[in-house]
Amino acid sequence: MTKRVPIADTSGAPLLDTLGPLRQQLDAARSRLAVLITEDREVLHELALRESYRRRSLTDESSVSLTDIDSMKPSVFVDLAEAMLQRDGFQTARPVGAGSASVVSATCPRGHALLLSTHRVQRPYGQTPEPAAMVGAPVLYTVQAIAERLKVDLVVVVTNGHFSEPARRYGEEHDLWLLARRDLQWWAEWQEPLECCDVSAQDVA
């Protein structure tokens, strides 16, 4: 109790002067940890929801497998996409005009106007898909032109295959919502509802 507490370290630097920065670093570390914990909880919540949809889909006769979609004609694929939009609470219509055979216009429960374009590709699974099994940027150019003509808030492109890198870059630049094979499985096979995302901050699949 009578021992004197040193006020400087062996190099002569005042100990109290070093505690201030350490305290600031500790506060910053606590803040970062709180953010990481929150993000982990959100991810775990999403995974739990997805697993619940997957389990329910095992006994749901309306579930459509990727294998079935791979064997569909393009016209049947767009019919399926429209039915799934209706299942998720969207009001749908089939626009007319050039390039509109594979598209569905819809209004989400929040009132946003949406254009969904379907593209069924060949040989989408197994090894890395060949370029022919990918949706390329020229397809998105056409979809974007139709969307501008119809003046929609959100453009969604869904495929049973994948998107090429140029297509992904174009999608990011123009805020297109790209749903690839994995996303289609969640939507069609696992019956996970498609929710209209924030138009100002759309996710690219």
C-alpha positions, 0 to 999 in steps of 0.5 A: 500500500505504501509502494509508489506507483511509477508515472513513467515507463523504463524509457521515460515516457509518461504512463498516463500519456499512453493510456489515452490512445489505448482507451480510444483504440479500445472504444473503437474495437468495441464499436467494430465488435458490436457491428460484426455481431449485428452482421452475424446475427442478420446473416444467421437469421437469413440462413435460418429463414432459407433453411425453413423454406427449403424444408417446407419445399420438400413436401410442397407440390408447387415446388419446381426443381432446377432439373424441371426448369432445365428441360422447359421450353422458354415459353413455359419458363416465362409462364412459370416466372409469372406464376411465381410473381403472382404467388409472391403478391405481385400483380402481373401483365404481359407486355407486347412489342418487340423483344417482349416474348420472354418478359413480364411486367409487374407491380410489387406489393410496395407499388414499384413497377417491375420488369422481369426478363427470363432466359433459359440456357442450355447445359447450365450445370456440371462443369463451368458453363460454356459461354453459350450457357451464359447470359451475355451483356447484349441480352441485358442491352435489349432488356434495358431498352424494353425497360426504358420504353415501359418506364419501370422502377426495377429490372430483374433478369432471371436465368437457369444458368449464369451471367458473363462478367461483362453482363455482371458489370453492365448490371452493376452499372445500370442497377439491374437485379440479376438472378442466376441459377442459385437464386432461381433455386431459392425462388422456384424450388425452395419457394423463397418469396421474391421481395421487391428490393430498395429501388435506390440500392438494388442487389446484384445476385 
